[in-house]
Amino acid sequence: MTAADRDDGDRLVVTVESEPTVMGCPACGVVAHGHGRVVVRLVDAPAMGRSVRIRWRKRRWLCPDAGCPVGTFVEQDERVAAPRSSLTARACRWSIEQIRREHASVNGIRRQLGTGWRTVWDAIRPILQAADADTSRFDGVAILGVDEHVWHHVSTKPIEAGGRGPKELTGMVDLTRDEHGRTRARLLDLVPGRSGQAYKSWLTERGDTFRAGVAIATLDPFRGYKNAIDDQLDDARAVLDAFHVVKLATQVVDEVRRRVQQDIHGHRGYRNDPLYRIRNILRAGAENLTDRQNARLNATWAADERHLEVQVAWSCAQQVRSAYHQHSHAAGRAIAEKILTSFTSCPIPEVARLGRTLKQWRTEFLGYFDTNGASNGGTEAINGLIELHRRVARGFRNRDNYRLRMLLIGSGLDPSPHTHR
């Protein structure tokens, strides 16, 4: 550093230059001569609450070889900044960490840097693209999760026609446990569409080594993803996500309550109707109910004998829930086996339908208890992060930019080797 001052915009301006050294021509290797300097202005990471500018007095060199095609050239140092970048390497690292760790928007970063949105994104996008091209993130994946989410809510007009393409994207997440049995979910990729073909094509692109390493594949009850797993992951055990199984059982209770409500009162439910008043209690686990809530339930069951169907449906949902809350997976499996045997013969049509659904997914339903509790919970956590950043950015228009941003915040990209650290 040779000088530090403030400009009219109250920005800190730091002037730097490299130490004198012997420089060889990059084309012919002949020792070059000094040929003046070129001042390049760069945006640096903010300091002391101010945006910072770097005035880099680059050395210009002249090759003395008359036949050399280079003639003159300017020094480059990627520790300071990448060629043609407007941000220093330090500013790039700072910006990426702000997005990754602090959930910052690019617009918020550019305000702190005192520059434009395009300047920031054009500087960090090549770093994220280089990290995306590194396929080492697919190594060692033993448990693979899959789920979909909606990334925009406008027209599905194709990208070639100026639109944003499909609204839904399928995300693949690494749910492999560490040596302590803990899962740290990592977003591996996002592909357009919500279909078994989209998942199948992605698995095909990963190659035989990747597919052979996947021992467990978790999923929601969507037949398209199951078909892709059966087709591409022959040796993997498919596991139905526990949350969605309990959600299906809870929906059954709500459906029975609404049907009985209509049969008794002829309307959807008024504020003082007994069944309508306990609608939220019916969604909770029995172990979490207070004495007051239990008293309200018992009073509702006793108020009308026609409420018996709702009571039975609620008991069945609690039985499904209890399978995942036993002291051991063997005890949970025993309850799950009982559910598969008894629900299909239940006289309540909604419960019988749930039993048939679980019977169709029997192997995947029981897979939770055979794989030490593998679930798609980490995938849902990644989806929560994606939704957070989509709201922070107030929507995205470019799917490629969206994918890079979400891979970064989902820990799928490791930009550190590509940021001149």
LUMNUKOL-979380 format. One record per residue (C-alpha): residue in one letter; x, y, z. Coordinates in steps of 0.5 Angstrom, whole numbers, padded with zeros to 4 digits, always signed. Layout:
BEGIN
AXYZ
...
// end
This chain:
BEGIN
M+0000+0000+0000
T+0003+0007-0002
A-0003+0011+0000
A-0010+0012+0003
D-0015+0017+0003
R-0023+0019+0002
D-0026+0021-0004
D-0032+0026-0005
G-0037+0020-0004
D-0034+0018+0003
R-0031+0012+0000
L-0024+0010+0003
V-0019+0010-0003
V-0013+0005-0002
T-0007+0006-0007
V-0003-0001-0008
E+0003-0003-0012
S+0007-0009-0013
E+0014-0010-0010
P+0020-0009-0016
T+0021-0016-0019
V+0024-0019-0025
M+0019-0021-0030
G+0020-0025-0036
C+0015-0025-0042
P+0010-0030-0042
A+0011-0031-0049
C+0018-0032-0050
G+0021-0032-0043
V+0026-0026-0045
V+0027-0021-0039
A+0022-0015-0040
H+0023-0008-0039
G+0019-0003-0035
H+0015+0001-0039
G+0011+0005-0034
R+0004+0004-0030
V-0003+0003-0031
V-0008+0005-0026
V-0014+0000-0025
R-0019+0002-0020
L-0022-0004-0016
V-0028-0005-0011
D-0026-0008-0005
A-0030-0011+0001
P-0032-0006+0006
A-0028-0003+0012
M-0030+0001+0018
G-0037+0002+0015
R-0035+0005+0009
S-0034+0002+0002
V-0027+0001-0001
R-0024+0003-0007
I-0017+0000-0009
R-0012+0004-0014
W-0008-0002-0017
R-0002+0002-0020
K+0000-0004-0025
R+0007-0005-0028
R+0007-0005-0036
W+0013-0009-0039
L+0016-0009-0045
C+0019-0015-0049
P+0026-0013-0052
D+0025-0018-0057
A+0023-0015-0063
G+0020-0022-0066
C+0016-0023-0060
P+0008-0023-0062
V+0007-0020-0055
G+0010-0013-0055
T+0008-0010-0048
F+0004-0013-0043
V+0001-0011-0036
E+0002-0015-0030
Q-0003-0020-0027
D-0004-0022-0020
E-0010-0027-0018
R-0009-0026-0011
V-0011-0019-0012
A-0016-0020-0017
A-0018-0024-0023
P-0017-0021-0030
R-0022-0017-0032
S-0026-0017-0026
S-0028-0011-0023
L-0028-0014-0016
T-0022-0016-0012
A-0021-0023-0010
R-0023-0021-0003
A-0029-0017-0005
C-0031-0024-0008
R-0030-0028-0002
W-0034-0023+0002
S-0040-0023-0003
I-0040-0030-0003
E-0040-0031+0004
Q-0045-0026+0005
I-0050-0030+0001
R-0048-0037+0004
R-0048-0035+0011
E-0052-0029+0012
H-0057-0030+0007
A-0056-0023+0004
S-0059-0021-0003
V-0054-0019-0009
N-0058-0012-0008
G-0056-0011-0001
I-0049-0013-0002
R-0048-0008-0008
R-0051-0003-0003
Q-0045-0004+0002
L-0040-0005-0004
G-0042+0002-0007
T-0043-0001-0014
G-0048-0004-0019
W-0052-0011-0018
R-0049-0013-0025
T-0042-0011-0023
V-0043-0016-0017
W-0046-0022-0020
D-0041-0021-0026
A-0035-0022-0021
I-0038-0028-0017
R-0042-0032-0022
P-0035-0035-0026
I-0033-0037-0019
L-0040-0041-0018
Q-0039-0044-0025
A-0032-0046-0023
A-0035-0049-0017
D-0041-0052-0020
A-0036-0056-0026
D-0033-0059-0020
T-0036-0066-0020
S-0033-0068-0013
R-0039-0066-0010
F-0042-0072-0012
D-0037-0077-0009
G-0039-0081-0003
V-0047-0080-0003
A-0050-0086+0000
I-0057-0083+0002
L-0060-0079-0003
G-0066-0075-0002
V-0071-0072-0008
D-0076-0067-0008
E-0079-0061-0012
H-0081-0054-0011
V-0084-0048-0015
W-0079-0043-0017
H-0083-0038-0020
H-0091-0037-0021
V-0091-0034-0028
S-0092-0037-0035
T-0089-0043-0037
K-0087-0040-0043
P-0081-0044-0046
I-0074-0040-0044
E-0073-0040-0052
A-0079-0036-0053
G-0077-0031-0047
G-0081-0034-0041
R-0078-0038-0035
G-0079-0045-0037
P-0083-0050-0032
K-0085-0047-0026
E-0083-0054-0022
L-0075-0056-0021
T-0073-0063-0018
G-0068-0062-0013
M-0063-0068-0011
V-0060-0068-0004
D-0054-0071-0001
L-0057-0074+0006
T-0051-0079+0008
R-0049-0079+0015
D-0042-0078+0018
E-0039-0082+0023
H-0043-0080+0029
G-0049-0082+0025
R-0051-0074+0024
T-0054-0072+0017
R-0052-0065+0014
A-0056-0064+0008
R-0053-0062+0002
L-0056-0060-0005
L-0053-0063-0010
D-0057-0061-0016
L-0063-0058-0019
V-0066-0060-0026
P-0073-0057-0029
G-0079-0061-0028
R-0083-0065-0023
S-0083-0072-0026
G-0080-0079-0026
Q-0076-0078-0033
A-0073-0071-0030
Y-0070-0075-0024
K-0068-0081-0028
S-0065-0077-0033
W-0061-0074-0028
L-0059-0081-0025
T-0057-0083-0032
E-0052-0077-0032
R-0049-0079-0026
G-0046-0085-0028
D-0045-0092-0026
T-0040-0091-0020
F-0045-0086-0017
R-0051-0090-0018
A-0047-0096-0015
G-0046-0092-0008
V-0053-0090-0007
A-0055-0095-0001
I-0062-0091+0001
A-0066-0087-0003
T-0071-0083+0001
L-0078-0080-0003
D-0085-0077-0002
P-0090-0081-0004
F-0090-0080-0011
R-0090-0085-0016
G-0086-0082-0022
Y-0080-0081-0017
K-0081-0089-0015
N-0080-0091-0022
A-0074-0087-0023
I-0071-0090-0017
D-0073-0097-0019
D-0070-0096-0026
Q-0063-0093-0024
L-0062-0095-0017
D-0063-0103-0017
D-0059-0104-0011
A-0062-0098-0007
R-0067-0099-0001
A-0073-0094-0003
V-0076-0090+0004
L-0082-0087+0004
D-0081-0080+0008
A-0084-0081+0015
F-0087-0073+0015
H-0091-0075+0009
V-0094-0081+0012
V-0096-0078+0018
K-0099-0072+0014
L-0103-0077+0010
A-0106-0080+0016
T-0107-0073+0019
Q-0111-0071+0012
V-0115-0077+0013
V-0118-0074+0020
D-0119-0068+0017
E-0123-0071+0011
V-0127-0075+0016
R-0129-0069+0020
R-0131-0065+0015
R-0136-0071+0012
V-0139-0072+0019
Q-0140-0064+0020
Q-0144-0064+0013
D-0148-0070+0015
I-0150-0067+0022
H-0151-0060+0020
G-0151-0059+0013
H-0145-0054+0013
R-0138-0054+0013
G-0138-0052+0020
Y-0139-0046+0024
R-0135-0043+0030
N-0139-0046+0036
D-0140-0053+0032
P-0137-0058+0037
L-0133-0061+0031
Y-0130-0055+0028
R-0128-0052+0035
I-0123-0058+0036
R-0120-0058+0029
N-0114-0056+0031
I-0113-0060+0037
L-0114-0066+0032
R-0108-0064+0028
A-0103-0065+0034
G-0100-0071+0037
A-0104-0074+0043
E-0097-0074+0047
N-0097-0066+0047
L-0104-0065+0049
T-0106-0061+0055
D-0111-0063+0060
R-0116-0058+0058
Q-0115-0060+0051
N-0116-0067+0053
A-0122-0065+0056
R-0125-0062+0050
L-0124-0068+0046
N-0127-0072+0051
A-0133-0067+0051
T-0134-0067+0044
W-0134-0075+0043
A-0139-0075+0048
A-0143-0070+0045
D-0146-0074+0039
E-0145-0081+0038
R-0144-0080+0031
H-0138-0077+0032
L-0135-0084+0033
E-0132-0084+0026
V-0128-0078+0028
Q-0126-0081+0034
V-0124-0087+0031
A-0120-0084+0025
W-0116-0079+0030
S-0114-0086+0034
C-0112-0089+0027
A-0108-0083+0026
Q-0105-0083+0033
Q-0103-0090+0031
V-0099-0088+0025
R-0096-0083+0029
S-0094-0087+0035
A-0090-0092+0030
Y-0085-0087+0029
H-0084-0085+0037
Q-0082-0092+0039
H-0076-0093+0044
S-0073-0098+0038
H-0074-0099+0031
A-0076-0106+0032
A-0082-0104+0036
G-0084-0098+0031
R-0084-0104+0025
A-0089-0108+0029
I-0094-0102+0030
A-0093-0101+0022
E-0094-0108+0021
K-0101-0108+0025
I-0103-0102+0021
L-0102-0105+0014
T-0106-0111+0017
S-0112-0107+0020
F-0113-0101+0016
T-0115-0104+0010
S-0121-0107+0013
C-0124-0101+0017
P-0131-0099+0016
I-0129-0092+0015
P-0128-0091+0008
E-0122-0085+0009
V-0118-0090+0013
A-0119-0096+0009
R-0116-0092+0003
L-0110-0090+0007
G-0109-0097+0009
R-0109-0099+0001
T-0104-0093+0000
L-0100-0095+0005
K-0100-0102+0003
Q-0098-0100-0004
W-0092-0097-0001
R-0091-0103+0004
T-0084-0104+0002
E-0082-0096+0002
F-0086-0095+0009
L-0083-0101+0013
G-0076-0098+0010
Y-0076-0093+0015
F-0075-0098+0021
D-0070-0102+0017
T-0065-0096+0015
N-0064-0093+0022
G-0069-0088+0021
A-0068-0085+0014
S-0072-0080+0012
N-0073-0074+0007
G-0073-0069+0013
G-0066-0066+0010
T-0069-0065+0003
E-0075-0061+0007
A-0070-0057+0010
I-0066-0055+0004
N-0073-0053+0001
G-0074-0048+0007
L-0067-0045+0005
I-0069-0044-0002
E-0076-0041+0000
L-0072-0036+0004
H-0067-0034-0001
R-0073-0034-0006
R-0076-0029-0002
V-0070-0025+0000
A-0069-0024-0007
R-0076-0022-0009
G-0076-0027-0014
F-0072-0030-0020
R-0072-0029-0027
N-0066-0033-0030
R-0066-0040-0028
D-0059-0041-0029
N-0057-0036-0024
Y-0063-0038-0019
R-0059-0045-0019
L-0052-0043-0018
R-0055-0039-0012
M-0059-0044-0009
L-0053-0049-0010
L-0049-0044-0006
I-0054-0043+0000
G-0055-0051+0000
S-0048-0052+0001
G-0047-0056-0006
L-0042-0052-0008
D-0035-0050-0005
P-0033-0044-0008
S-0026-0044-0003
P-0021-0047-0008
H-0024-0042-0014
T-0024-0035-0010
H-0016-0034-0010
R-0016-0036-0003
// end
